[in-house]
Each structure stands twice: as structure tokens, then as C-alpha cells.
């Protein structure tokens, strides 16, 4: 389909299939996080729901995408940065949800360290800031 997605799939040691190409192409062309439903709308039912789910799980397991939780409790996904692998995601950064357009974006701002009470151990950190995005504030 297109060279950037082929290279990316190869980098993450994933076989290039039409479904992986299609879904990865969406992530490469959107600058915001996508939900399972967003992906299904964009691909116009070209792929069945299970194929989309399995592709997202594979991308997540390999470190190609990461989870983004929003204020409504729905799960979205965004492309990872260069430091993520199938061994783990290595980027605790801030996410920003625009209250006008509803898009959620990754901001390359590190989540400040949080000192947890004794006996607590974090396995994942999410920080969501809500407000008006750059595009909507123009």
C-alpha cells in the first residue's frame, strides 16, 4: 500500500497484511488518538470488527501503538514514539483532549513523578489534560 507503513511494520517485525497496512495507514495520517469505532468508521466496513481488534492488539503488544484513556472511560490508541518495543512501552507522557473537537492528542511532555503511598506500586501512568486545542483556539 505505502512505503512508510511497510517500513514501520518491518521495523517492528510484523508481517505486512492488507488489514495491518490499512490500519497503520490511518494512524500515520491522523495526528490524534483513534478509538476502535473511529477506525471502523474510517475503513468503511472493509475489515470486520474482529480483524480490527486483533490488529490493534498485535500493534499494542509489539510496541507500535499505546493506549490512551479519555475522560469518558473509552479506550483510544496512538502511535508510540521510537523507544517502545514489544518488551514494553517507555513513554509516560501527557495526553490532551479538546473539549470542542473531542480529539485526544499525545503531547511530548513527561508526566511529573508521583510519590505513591507505602504499599502502592504503579504499573502504568496516564495523565489527561482537557481544554481547547491549538486548532480550535484559532
Backbone bond lengths (Angstrom), bond angles and torsions (degrees), N, CA, C in turn:
res aa  C-N    CA-C-N  psi(-1)  N-CA   C-N-CA  omega(-1)  CA-C   N-CA-C  phi
1 X - - - 1.453 - - 1.525 109.79 -
2 X 1.344 118.39 -65.42 1.461 118.37 176.31 1.511 110.10 -144.87
3 X 1.322 115.77 149.85 1.459 122.44 -173.32 1.526 114.48 -62.05
4 X 1.363 120.48 -43.76 1.472 118.16 -178.90 1.535 112.86 -59.10
5 X 1.322 117.71 -41.32 1.465 118.87 -179.77 1.523 110.90 -70.12
6 X 1.336 117.96 -35.69 1.471 120.96 176.29 1.521 110.75 -60.82
7 X 1.335 115.91 -46.28 1.473 120.34 -179.91 1.529 111.17 -62.85
8 X 1.312 116.04 -42.55 1.461 120.69 -178.94 1.526 111.19 -64.89
9 X 1.310 116.94 -44.14 1.468 120.07 177.57 1.525 110.52 -61.14
10 X 1.322 116.42 -41.92 1.468 120.73 178.98 1.528 110.97 -64.25
11 X 1.334 117.07 -41.91 1.467 122.11 178.60 1.523 111.06 -58.15
12 X 1.332 116.41 -39.19 1.463 120.70 -179.12 1.528 112.67 -92.82
13 X 1.322 115.45 14.07 1.473 123.10 176.72 1.530 112.22 54.93
14 X 1.322 114.29 46.17 1.460 121.19 177.43 1.526 109.33 -114.34
15 X 1.313 114.96 137.53 1.459 120.87 176.28 1.523 108.29 -66.54
16 X 1.308 115.26 138.90 1.459 120.29 179.40 1.529 109.06 -84.19
17 X 1.338 115.04 115.44 1.465 120.96 176.79 1.527 107.79 -122.73
18 X 1.312 117.84 160.28 1.472 118.90 179.12 1.538 113.00 -57.18
19 X 1.330 117.63 -39.52 1.472 119.34 -179.26 1.529 110.97 -68.12
20 X 1.316 118.04 -42.17 1.461 120.72 178.01 1.523 110.77 -64.35
21 X 1.318 115.88 -41.76 1.467 120.81 178.12 1.534 110.38 -59.36
22 X 1.318 115.97 -48.71 1.468 121.93 -176.60 1.533 111.48 -61.16
23 X 1.327 116.22 -47.29 1.462 120.38 -177.59 1.521 111.29 -71.13
24 X 1.312 117.93 -41.95 1.461 120.71 178.18 1.531 110.55 -64.14
25 X 1.322 116.54 -38.07 1.464 120.91 177.29 1.540 110.56 -58.14
26 X 1.331 116.76 -39.41 1.475 120.10 176.50 1.523 111.35 -60.44
27 X 1.342 115.92 -48.73 1.469 119.47 -179.44 1.527 111.70 -61.25
28 X 1.319 116.58 -38.80 1.463 119.90 -179.21 1.524 112.74 -69.05
29 X 1.323 116.76 -23.79 1.460 120.47 -176.73 1.521 114.44 -103.24
30 X 1.314 117.43 1.08 1.468 121.50 176.90 1.521 107.94 -116.48
31 X 1.318 116.61 140.46 1.465 119.84 179.45 1.521 111.59 -102.66
32 X 1.321 115.82 24.58 1.459 121.32 178.93 1.525 109.68 -143.20
33 X 1.329 115.69 164.84 1.462 121.75 -178.11 1.528 110.24 -70.99
34 X 1.327 115.75 147.08 1.461 122.48 -178.14 1.520 110.61 -119.08
35 X 1.318 116.06 137.63 1.466 120.57 173.66 1.522 108.75 -89.38
36 X 1.321 116.03 168.50 1.465 121.48 176.49 1.529 108.83 -56.12
37 X 1.331 116.70 -43.83 1.458 121.78 179.24 1.524 112.88 -63.80
38 X 1.345 116.95 -39.68 1.471 120.91 177.19 1.523 110.23 -59.14
39 X 1.323 115.26 -43.24 1.464 120.41 -178.88 1.522 110.33 -65.45
40 X 1.332 116.47 -44.26 1.469 119.46 179.23 1.529 111.58 -60.49
41 X 1.338 117.54 -40.04 1.472 120.63 178.30 1.525 111.23 -63.78
42 X 1.334 115.50 -43.09 1.471 120.49 -176.85 1.527 112.88 -66.36
43 X 1.324 116.91 -34.76 1.466 119.43 -176.36 1.527 112.45 -90.29
44 X 1.324 117.28 1.69 1.460 122.28 174.26 1.527 113.75 50.69
45 X 1.303 116.62 47.87 1.468 122.57 177.10 1.523 114.27 60.34
46 X 1.345 117.01 21.26 1.463 119.61 176.59 1.530 110.35 -68.70
47 X 1.330 116.56 -28.67 1.459 121.75 179.81 1.518 108.50 -121.15
48 X 1.317 116.53 144.39 1.461 118.34 178.77 1.528 110.64 -77.02
49 X 1.315 115.04 162.74 1.471 123.57 -175.21 1.536 112.19 -56.47
50 X 1.319 117.32 -41.13 1.472 121.71 -178.65 1.523 110.55 -66.53
51 X 1.321 117.27 -40.55 1.468 120.86 178.50 1.524 110.38 -62.68
52 X 1.324 117.05 -42.33 1.471 120.96 178.36 1.531 108.87 -62.65
53 X 1.326 117.31 -46.79 1.468 121.71 -179.74 1.531 110.65 -59.51
54 X 1.319 117.15 -48.08 1.475 120.81 -178.49 1.522 111.79 -64.47
55 X 1.317 116.09 -38.43 1.465 119.81 178.68 1.528 110.54 -65.21
56 X 1.329 117.16 -43.74 1.463 120.58 177.78 1.522 111.09 -62.44
57 X 1.328 117.24 -42.33 1.468 121.29 178.78 1.529 110.68 -62.47
58 X 1.305 117.19 -43.03 1.467 121.14 178.06 1.518 110.65 -62.51
59 X 1.327 117.61 -47.19 1.467 121.27 178.47 1.525 110.81 -60.46
60 X 1.316 117.08 -40.10 1.461 122.43 179.48 1.529 110.58 -65.86
61 X 1.323 116.48 -47.61 1.469 121.42 -179.78 1.524 112.59 -62.75
62 X 1.311 117.74 -32.94 1.466 122.08 -178.31 1.525 113.22 -84.71
63 X 1.346 117.73 -9.37 1.460 120.20 179.76 1.515 113.83 87.60
64 X 1.326 117.04 17.33 1.458 121.54 -179.75 1.533 111.62 -84.64
65 X 1.339 116.59 -34.29 1.463 122.19 176.73 1.525 108.67 -129.12
66 X 1.320 116.41 164.36 1.459 121.18 175.49 1.522 109.61 -132.92
67 X 1.326 115.30 160.59 1.462 121.90 179.80 1.517 110.28 -78.75
68 X 1.320 114.83 144.33 1.451 121.92 174.52 1.524 106.23 -130.65
69 X 1.323 116.98 117.73 1.458 120.80 177.18 1.518 108.51 -92.90
70 X 1.328 116.43 136.40 1.466 117.17 176.87 1.523 110.55 -110.82
71 X 1.316 116.33 -179.33 1.457 121.94 -173.93 1.523 113.70 -66.17
72 X 1.315 117.49 -17.47 1.461 121.07 179.90 1.524 111.88 -93.09
73 X 1.308 116.32 2.07 1.456 121.20 179.61 1.515 113.59 80.71
74 X 1.327 116.98 4.28 1.461 118.94 178.88 1.525 109.62 -84.16
75 X 1.310 114.39 151.30 1.451 121.56 -177.01 1.517 109.57 -96.33
76 X 1.319 115.48 131.80 1.458 121.92 175.45 1.517 107.46 -126.14
77 X 1.305 115.75 168.44 1.460 121.62 -177.85 1.525 109.54 -132.96
78 X 1.337 115.53 146.95 1.460 121.72 177.04 1.525 108.54 -141.44
79 X 1.319 116.34 155.66 1.460 120.89 177.59 1.523 110.02 -62.53
80 X 1.306 115.65 142.00 1.463 120.73 176.75 1.526 110.14 -81.57
81 X 1.326 114.23 165.01 1.454 118.49 173.03 1.526 108.73 -84.23
82 X 1.310 116.83 -175.89 1.464 121.47 -172.35 1.520 115.44 -68.96
83 X 1.322 119.25 -14.62 1.468 119.98 -173.73 1.524 113.54 -89.94
84 X 1.308 118.70 -2.76 1.466 120.79 -178.11 1.527 111.26 -88.43
85 X 1.326 114.50 145.17 1.463 121.86 178.62 1.517 108.10 -142.23
86 X 1.332 115.57 -178.23 1.465 118.46 175.82 1.523 111.05 -70.71
87 X 1.332 117.83 -12.54 1.465 121.15 176.80 1.528 111.43 -79.12
88 X 1.324 116.73 -17.84 1.456 118.87 177.85 1.507 113.68 159.49
89 X 1.308 113.87 159.67 1.457 120.92 176.36 1.521 107.79 -92.32
90 X 1.325 115.93 132.26 1.464 121.41 -173.64 1.511 111.95 -124.62
91 X 1.302 116.18 51.54 1.457 117.87 179.64 1.522 109.97 -155.19
92 X 1.287 115.47 90.94 1.458 119.67 173.99 1.516 106.84 -88.11
93 X 1.335 115.04 98.32 1.456 120.04 -177.54 1.523 110.45 -124.49
94 X 1.305 114.88 169.95 1.454 122.54 -177.62 1.527 110.06 -81.41
95 X 1.325 115.98 142.09 1.462 122.48 171.88 1.525 107.67 -112.70
96 X 1.323 115.62 145.45 1.461 121.38 -177.84 1.521 109.18 -125.62
97 X 1.340 116.62 124.56 1.466 120.88 177.00 1.515 108.81 -110.00
98 X 1.340 114.80 125.32 1.459 120.44 178.85 1.523 109.37 -80.71
99 X 1.318 115.63 129.42 1.460 120.26 -179.17 1.528 112.11 -78.87
100 X 1.327 117.35 -8.79 1.479 120.45 176.35 1.524 111.51 -93.58
101 X 1.331 117.17 -58.23 1.469 119.63 -175.10 1.532 112.37 -90.24
102 X 1.327 117.66 -16.72 1.460 121.54 177.90 1.506 115.38 82.78
103 X 1.337 117.89 -0.92 1.459 120.23 -179.25 1.523 111.40 -77.30
104 X 1.320 115.10 144.75 1.459 121.89 177.51 1.519 107.99 -112.82
105 X 1.335 116.19 126.73 1.462 122.36 -177.56 1.521 111.23 -119.55
106 X 1.320 115.20 150.33 1.459 121.72 171.79 1.521 107.74 -84.08
107 X 1.321 116.31 131.26 1.457 121.67 174.25 1.523 106.86 -110.70
108 X 1.292 116.38 133.41 1.463 119.85 -179.30 1.523 110.20 -79.44
109 X 1.316 114.62 57.75 1.462 123.13 175.85 1.523 105.78 -120.05
110 X 1.314 116.57 124.66 1.460 119.98 179.72 1.516 111.47 -67.87
111 X 1.319 115.24 142.92 1.464 120.25 174.54 1.529 106.83 -70.73
112 X 1.324 117.51 128.45 1.466 119.01 179.32 1.529 110.59 -63.16
113 X 1.325 116.91 148.27 1.466 119.17 179.99 1.531 111.63 -62.37
114 X 1.301 115.42 141.21 1.462 121.59 178.98 1.525 107.61 -120.11
115 X 1.321 116.56 125.11 1.459 120.68 178.12 1.524 107.63 -87.86
116 X 1.314 114.81 112.90 1.461 121.03 -178.64 1.530 110.58 -84.57
117 X 1.314 117.12 153.72 1.468 120.32 176.16 1.530 110.91 -62.79
118 X 1.305 115.35 158.11 1.458 122.16 179.48 1.537 109.84 -54.48
119 X 1.329 115.14 134.70 1.459 120.96 178.31 1.517 113.87 94.73
120 X 1.334 117.68 -11.30 1.466 121.37 178.83 1.520 109.25 -98.90
121 X 1.330 115.66 141.79 1.456 121.04 178.08 1.530 108.88 -137.41
122 X 1.304 117.24 121.44 1.468 121.57 -179.31 1.524 110.44 -79.84
123 X 1.316 116.10 141.14 1.461 120.47 173.80 1.531 110.03 -114.96
124 X 1.312 115.65 -18.43 1.462 121.13 -179.33 1.526 107.94 -153.94
125 X 1.335 116.46 144.06 1.458 120.82 179.77 1.526 108.55 -125.91
126 X 1.320 116.24 131.43 1.464 121.93 176.60 1.515 108.66 -130.45
127 X 1.322 116.50 132.36 1.451 120.96 175.32 1.519 107.55 -130.54
128 X 1.324 116.09 118.84 1.455 122.40 -179.50 1.519 108.96 -114.28
129 X 1.314 115.19 125.43 1.458 121.49 174.89 1.528 106.75 -110.27
130 X 1.331 116.58 136.64 1.460 120.93 178.43 1.516 110.32 -114.15
131 X 1.305 115.48 147.18 1.461 121.48 179.37 1.510 109.36 169.32
132 X 1.317 116.62 -152.00 1.460 122.45 -179.28 1.529 108.66 -104.96
133 X 1.331 116.01 127.12 1.464 120.16 -178.59 1.529 111.05 -75.89
134 X 1.308 114.82 169.10 1.470 121.70 -178.30 1.524 111.00 -58.23
135 X 1.312 117.42 -44.54 1.467 121.74 -177.39 1.535 110.99 -63.31
136 X 1.344 116.98 -43.54 1.473 120.63 -178.19 1.528 113.10 -74.89
137 X 1.332 117.18 -21.89 1.462 118.92 -177.24 1.530 112.13 -83.71
138 X 1.320 117.56 -5.90 1.484 120.64 178.89 1.504 110.39 -74.99
